[in-house]
Amino acid sequence: MPVSRRPDEASPRTGAGKGRRGPADPVRALMHRHHDLCARAVDPLEIAAGLEAHGVTDRTAARFRHRDVFSLAEELYARVERAEEPEPPAAPAPGRALGVRMVLGALWLLPGALCVATAFAVLHVDAVGDVGKDATIGLAVGAGGALLTVITLWLCLRRGPLRVHGSGRGGRIAHALCTCWLLGYAAAGDWLLAGLLDGRSPYEAAPAAEAAVLLALAVAPAAWCARWFAVRARRRLVAGRGLDEFAAGVRPLFAGVVTAYLCGLAALVPAARLTVPGSPPAGAPLSTAEAAVVALCGLLLLARLLAVHGFRRAALSGVAVACAVQAAALAMAAAARLPGAAPLGAPVARLTAAQGAAAVPVAACGAAALALLIHAFGVLCRASAHGAPGARTTRAASATRITRTAANRAP
């Protein structure tokens, strides 16, 4: 509930401007309501970011006799008493910081390197012996490589710029299930959909292997882009003098991050083609199946950025919508096989006949990624998205408590 709608804050006549300390001072009520935020803040811009997260706008600040939210935050920062803060920890030595960055960089490269090695070994295995022995060796190598790739991917998501702080168990499970569905569909969804529409068709390992390699290689540029965006945005937050100035400076950063990631994916597609035999030539145009993987990579990056910066519900909604579209396409194709239900699968059949089975994940992941991009362009350019993780969690809990209190006081 926006604080501007509170009776003790909304009226500009209830108190004087800056500097009033009387019982009718409207800033005092705001100061008491956000006391924890103001007491923990290290600068006025952090308070302004918290007020922005609670729905306070420049129009609301004008009712407190302030020109904007930042000016109001400066008064709150000056009026709230703070306990003596402990000495900040000493900055790590330059050599140690460089070592940490090198370790993280190597960790980001591990999923791609392991997946490339696994795909190359499985698809090029030529052991001496019968076909059964070859299949057994390939299965063992593939299982071991996949396990190592998953472990390194988990480490990348638990450390560094891709780590999500303060997420509940239910949200983590739901997001993991949606991600597993999307990855599983990238591996076998097109084959399953084609089989439901046209009958049995042989499973081709090359497209699935290329998709896995491209997804694993995309981890490194995703982590680099997430870290670059977080560091640059935090610098602007520290040096900024207002919310509008901060948002105007962060928008080009976010646009540059998305553009750089897409350019990185375009460079990784030929690398994945060279790794997997049976893929299109390195100089061939982007196929529909590869476009589906690129759309999936973009969707996962945007969802992760939103989750990292505190917008976990929006991130989960985006991936859940993509899963729902893919599941609906499979359900329609399966229902069309029932007697008299052929029209149910007609839309999916027409789409796949025109563009191939990979058109379904292109549409699902592309539309979800576009929706998340529009949403992220609005929320990730706010100062409230770039505070400390603990501060974001506390502000969200505070907003929930304020809403519940207002609801209980309502007649």
Buried (B, 14 or more C-beta within 10 A) or exposed (E): BEBBEBEBBBEEEBBBEBEBEEEEBBBBBBBEBBBBBBEBBBBBBBBBBBBBBBBBBBEBBBBBBBEBBBBBBBBBBEBBEEEEEEEEEEEEEEEEEEEEEEEBBEBBBBBBBBBBBBBBBBBEBEEEEEEEEBEEBBEEBBEEBBEBBBEBBEBBBEBBBBBBEBBEEEBBEBBEEBBEBBBEBBBEBBBBBBBBBEEEBEEEBBBBBBBBBBBBBBBBBBBBBBBBBBEBBEEBBEEBEBBBBBBEBBBEBBEBBBEBBBEBBEEBBBBBBEBBBEBBEEEEEEBBBBBBBBBBBBBBBBBBBBBBBBBBEBBBBBBBBBBBBBBEBBBBBBBBEEEEEEEBBEEBBEBBEEBBBBBBBBBBBBBBBBBBBEBBBEBBBBBBBBBEBEBBBBBBEBBEEBEEEEEEEEE
